[in-house]
Amino acid sequence: MMAVKKVKGVNLGSWLLMEGYILGGRNIPEHIFKRRFKSLYGQKELERFQTFFRDNYITEADFKNIADMQASVVRLPFNCRLIEPKPNRYSEKGFSYLAKAFSWAKKYNLGIILDLHAAAGAQNYDWHSDSDGRAGLWEKEAYRQRTYRLWEKLSQRFKDEPALAGYDLLNEPVLGKVPPKNLVNFYSQVIKRIRQIDKKHTIYIEGDNWAQEIDFLSGLISENVAISIHTYLPLSYTFNFNRFSKFPGKIEGLAWDKKRIYKYLEPYYKFSLKNKVKIFVGEFGINWRGGCWGELDWLEGMLSAFESFGFEYTYWTYKAVSQACFPDGLYQYLDNSRFVQREGPEYGWETYFKQWSKNKKAMVDFWKTENYRPNQKIISRLKEYFKK
């Protein structure tokens, strides 16, 4: 097993689970996008499209880029449908993409945290869990059983991979009216099943309400079980929902500065001390507006707080089409190609429906990172902290 130094790195969003805004478009669920693509071109062409996308959107060169930032890990979000395209039927091709990622990570001395970003039935009601508007994982036992088996398959397949850094069991669960004990019971089952196969690697568990509420998870803490939180606060600023907000400054009616960031994160630090558990910030990030609105000051506030509290972390996200909203990429696509078309009426990945039949080669080229511009200011700031 590779000795992974302190966990600091980057998320590889949209490679093994396509997200609309990262691809310059609306946040429709991946399965709905693919359903429409299939209705236009058929199943075989959908499979060809997926292969072209996954073979070109992220390549070995991207893992080298991340290693050059002095990162130690890649958090790898994936859709359960990658591995289990149909209930209880597993895809060797899906496993092969994870295996490829492990081989690249090993080559560049990076660890991989497997992140189940979209579980069977969906664990929240948003697009990034590939939800149809419901959190079905909490409604049907069949979905939970499929998820238990999925983690058994994944741990059996990858437990001996030198680059494996851990298992992030469930991205951003949202329970709604479901009692927290249901999430505790779910995690207990997954942990039990993984530990029957792999007793060594870290298991990361996320709290309710988008990985923010964690107090009820204390009974699950044991050796090599860590708590993962996500933090994008203040959300209207980091996502650029309220325009012209500046950091430090008054945001959402509160005075936000580095001290408030510290104060916001301090309860998690106290939780970690009380329960003797590692805190991993699986996601944090910001929409880049040219650095004119205090983006680097916010980033510095977050990173300095993480270091003060001893938190580990991965930045969201590695690569994205530059948008007016949502956290964007360390590598940004800035142009307005036919596959972005910011003027509409269709834009981003929904342009693929018309463009695929006549512009395959150009679309494949568009996906390649060489056509994305590195955000050197954020990369440099992260690199400073990755090296610590």
N, C-alpha and C positions, 0 to 999 in steps of 0.2 A: 504494500500500500504506500502510495506517495505521501511523504510528509508535507501536508499543506500548511504553509505558514499562516499567520493571522488572516482570517477570511475578509478580504477586501477586493471588490471587483465590480463587474458589470453584468446587467441582464441582457440576454439576447432575445428581446421581444420580437414577435411577428415572424420568426423563421418556422417554428413548428406549431404555431397557432397564429393565423393571420389576423391582424387587428386593423380595422378600417382607418383610424386616424394616422397610424404609423405609416400606412400606405397611401396617405393623402386624401382619404375619402371619409364617408359617413361610417359611424360605428354600428354597422349591421353585424349580426353574429356570423362567424365563419361558415357554419353549415348552411345558412340561408344564402350567402354569396355563392357557395358551391352548388347548391340546389339549382339556382338560376343558371349558372354556367353549364351544368349538366343538361338542363332543359334546352339550351341553345346548341350544344355541341356533342352531347352524349357522354356516356361513362368513360369510354376509352380516351377521349380527348381531355376529359377532366383529369384523368390519371396522368396523361402526358403533361398537361399544364402544371399539375402539382410537382411533378418530377423536375421540370424546367425551373420552377420557382425555387424549390429547395436546393437544387444543385447550383444555383447562381446567386441567390440572395445572401447566403452566408457560405463562405469557403474557408479553406485553411488559412488564407491570408488574413482573414478577420481575427482568427485566434492569435496570429502573430501580432496584429495590431494591439490586441488587448494585453498580451504579454509585454509588449513594448511600453505600455502605460505603467508597468510595474504592478499590475493587478495579480492577485493570487488565485482568483476563482472566476468562473462564469456561472451565473444562475441561469438555468436553461428551462424556460417555460415551454410546456407542451400540452397539446390537447389529447385527452384520452382516446379520441377517435383516430389519432395517429397510430396507436398501438392496437386499439380494439375498434376497427371500423364498423363492425356489426357486433351485437351482443354476444359475448363469449367466443368470438372468433378473432384471433390475434394475427397481426400483420408482421411478417418477417421484414418487409420493406420498411415498416415503421421503426422496428427495432434497429434496422441498419443505419438510420439517420442518427440515432443516439450513439450507436457504436462508432460511427464516423466522428462524431463530436468528441467522444472519449479518446480516440486515437490522436486527434489534433491537440487536444488538451494535454495529453501525455507528452507529445513532442515539444510543447512549449511550456512545460512545467506549470500547467494550470490545473486547478481542481474544478470539478463540476458538481453543482447542486441541482439535482433533478427536481423540477418544480411542476407539480400537477396543477396547471393553470385552469383547466376546464375538465371537471369531473363528469362522470355519467349523470345525466339529469340536470347538471349545473348546481354549483354550491352557492351562487348568488344570482341576482336577476339581471346582471349586466352583460354586455357583449363579450367582454374578455373571458367570461366563463362559458362562452358559446351558448348562452341562454336564450330561450324563446320568450323570456319575460317572467319565468318562474324559476324558483330554486328547488328543482325536483329532487335533488339528493336528499332533502329532509322530508320528502313526502312519501318516497317509495323505498322499501327495504331492498328491492331488487337492484336499485341503483347503488346502494351502499355495498351490497354483496359483490357487485361487479368491481367496485373500487377496491375492496379488500383483495380480491383476486388479482387485480391489475398490479397492486403494489407487491404482491407475492411474485408475480411474473418478473417485474422490474428488478426486484432485489435478487432473485435467483439468477437473472441474466447478467447483472452488472456488479454484484458484490465483490468480485475479485478484480475489477478494473482498477489499475493503479491510480487513475485520476479521479476516482469517485470521492467527493468531499462530503456528501450527505444527501438526505431525502427531505424535501420540503413537501409535506403531505397534502396540503390543500391551500391554494392561493385564495386569500381574502374571502373566507366564508361569511355569509350574512344569514343569520338565523331567523330574523323577523320575530314572529310570535312563538317560534319553537323554543323550548326551554334549553338553556345552556348545557344541561346534562346530556342532551342528545349529541352535541359536539364532543363532549368529554367521552361518551361511550363510543362514538365513531373513532376518535383518536386511539382509545384504548385497544380497540380491535385491530387497527392498522399497526400500531406499535407491536402488539403481541405477535402478529403474523410476520412482520419483518424480522423481529428478534429471534424467531424460530429459524430464520435463514441467515441473518447477518447481525451479529452481536457487536460489531466494531464501529460502524459508521454513525455519524451524528444524524439524529432525526429532528427536524425542525417542525414546530407546530405553531400555527397562527391563530390569533384570537378572533372573536366575533367583530362584526361591524367593520369590515375591511381591514382586519388584522390590527385593530386598535385596542380592543377590550380583552385583557388577558388575566385578570385576577382569578377567575374561576378555573384556570388551567393549572394552578399550583400543585394539585394532587397528582398530575401526570408526570411531574418532573422526576427524572432519575438519571442515572449515568448516561451520558451521550444523548440526552434529550435537551434541546435548546428552544427558547421562545423566540419567534420571529414577529416583528412588528413592521408596519409600513407607515411612513410619515410624509405627507405632502403639505402640511399646514404652514401658513394659512392657504387653504385650497383655492380661493378665488384669486389669490396672487400667483401661486406657483403654476396654476393651470391657465392663468391669464383670462379668467372669466370676467372679472371687473377690470376694465382697461385703465391704464395710467396709474395703477397702484404702484407704490415704490417702497422698497425695503432699504433701510429701516423707515418706518412711517406708520400712519394710521391705516389699518386694513381691517375690514369687517368690524369697525367700531372700536378696535383695540390698537394700542401702540405696540407694534411688532419690531423687535430688535433682537440682537444676539442673546440678551438676557432672557427675553421671553421664550426663545427657542430652548434655552437651557432649562428654564422653569417648566416648560411643557414636557420635556423629556425626563426630567428628574424623577417623577414617579416610577418610570420604567427602571431607572437605575436603582431606586430603593427596593423595587420588586426583585431585581436581580440579586441584591445583597441579602435580602430576607430569605430568599429561596435558594440561594447559592446556584444560580443558573445563568448561562450565557444569554445575552440579548443579541439577536441578529436583525439588523434593519434590512429586510429583504428588498425594499423599494423606497427610494426617495429620488426626486428629480424636479426639474423646473422647465417651463417654457422659456426659450431664449428669445429675448427681444433686443438683440444687439448689445446686451450688457448695459443698457441705458437706464434700467429701472431697478438696479441693485441686485441683479441676479447672482453676481459673484459674492456679494456680501451675504446674501441668504445662504449660498452654498458654503461659504466659510463658516457661518454660524452653525450650520448642521454638522459639518465635518469636525470642527473643533469640539463641539459637544459630544459627538460620538467618541472622539479620542479621550476626552476627559472622563467619560463614563465607562470606557473600555468596551464599547459596542463594536461589533463587526458589521459589515454593510456591503451592499451591491447597488450601484446606481442604475436608475431606470431612465433611458435605455441606450443601447449601443448605437442604433441606427434608425432614422425616420425621415420621411418627407417633412420638410419644414412647414409647420402649420401655425395659425394664429392662436390656437388653444392646445392644451394638454402638454405634458412633459415631452420634449422631443429628444433627438439623438445626439450623441457625441459625434456622429457622422450625420450630416444633414444634406438632403437633396433640396437645392435652392431654386433650380430652374423651373420653368412652367412648360414641361413637355406635354405631348399628347396624352401621356399616361398620368398626368397630374391635373391639368386643365382647371386651374383654380377659378376661372370665370364661370364654370358650370355650363349647362345645367346639370350634367353629370360630371363628377370629378373623382380623382383618385382611382382606387381599384375598381370602381364601377365603370370606368372607361374601358376596362379590359374586355368587357362583354362584346363591344363593337370592334375593338382593335385586335383581338387575338387572331382572327381568321386571316388578316392581311398584314399584320405587323409583328409577328412572333419574334423575329430576330431583334428588332429594335426594342421590344419589350424586355427581352432577356438582358439586353445590354443595359437598359434602364435600371434593372434590379441590382447591378453590380456595384460594389462599394467604391470602386475607382471613380464613379460618377457622383459620389457624395463628398461633401467638403467637411474636413475635420474641424470641429469647434475647438480650436487650440487653447482658448482661454479656459474653458471648463476642463479639457483634458489635462492641461498643465497643472491646474489646481488639484485635481484628483490625483495626479501622479505624485505630487508633493506628499499627499497623505497616504497613498498606497505604499510609499517607501518607508513610512515611519514604523 
